[in-house]
């Protein structure tokens, strides 16, 4: 994620939409092992489950 958002075009888009302070805060959080762990534990599994269901035409329900 760090290298992705350090790409000049991505960085420019984030700064234009949300401002420099938001970009810097986001980059700070990408280096926080606690936040990364929570993302891996909570956000990614939910995203992957949603993506798989949408690709297999299985109705998606929220829990």
N, C-alpha and C positions, 0 to 999 in steps of 0.2 A: 504494500500500500504506500509505503514511504516513497519508493522510487516512482510509482505511478503518479502520485500527486506532486512530485518534484519536477515532472516533465513540464516544460515551459508553457505549453498550450493548456494543460490541465490546471496548472497553477493560475494562469491568467483567467480562466473561466471561473474558478472558485472565487478569486479576488473580486472579479467584476460582479458576481452575483451576491456574495456575502461579505466582502470586505477583507482587508488585510488581517485585522484582528482575528476574525473567524478562521482564516487560513492558518495563521500561526497557532491558534488554539488546537485546531484539528491535527496539525503536524505534531504538536506536543503530545496529544493523546495517543497518537499512533506509536509512540515510544513507551507508553505506560503499560507494563506487563500485566497489571490488574485489569485494565480496560481491554487489552487484547485477549486475555483469558476469558473475560465475560462475553466478548463478541464471539469467540470460538465456541463457547458453551451454549449461548442463548440465541444470538442473532443468526449465525450461519446455518444451524440445523433447521430453524424455521424457514429461512429463505430457500434452502435446498428442498425441503418438503413441499413448499408452495410451488417451486419451479417444476419439480417432478410431476406433481398433480396437474399443473396446467399443461404440461407437455403430453400427458397421457389421457387428457380429456376427462380426468376424474374430477368431480365437483369439489371445489375448494371451500371448506368451511373454516370459520375462525373459532378458536377454542376460548 
